[in-house]
């Protein structure tokens, strides 16, 4: 609903996954993680990595 998530998928080898999102700040991401059922059930561990895209296709400009 908030239009934060851009894409997600599993890693290869299948030992986790990645979610690419556009959030205002780390606090917003932490709030999303708190609502995640995988977090509430202690199924998943999370690592947040911040990055600034410098190259992208023009079609993805609206995601930045």
DAWO-V697567 format. One record per pair of residues at least 6 apart in sequence whose C-alpha atoms are under 7 Angstrom apart, sorted by the first residue. I is the first residue (numbers start at 1). J is the second residue. D is the distance in Angstrom with one decimal. If there is no record, write none. Layout:
BEGIN
i:j:d
I:J:D
I:J:D
END
This chain:
BEGIN
i:j:d
4:21:5.4
4:22:5.1
4:23:6.0
5:20:6.2
5:21:4.3
5:22:6.4
6:20:5.5
6:21:5.2
7:19:6.0
7:20:5.3
8:18:5.5
8:19:4.2
8:20:6.1
9:17:5.5
9:18:5.6
9:19:6.7
10:16:5.9
10:17:4.0
10:18:6.3
11:17:4.9
11:18:6.9
23:29:6.5
33:39:6.6
34:40:7.0
38:44:5.4
END
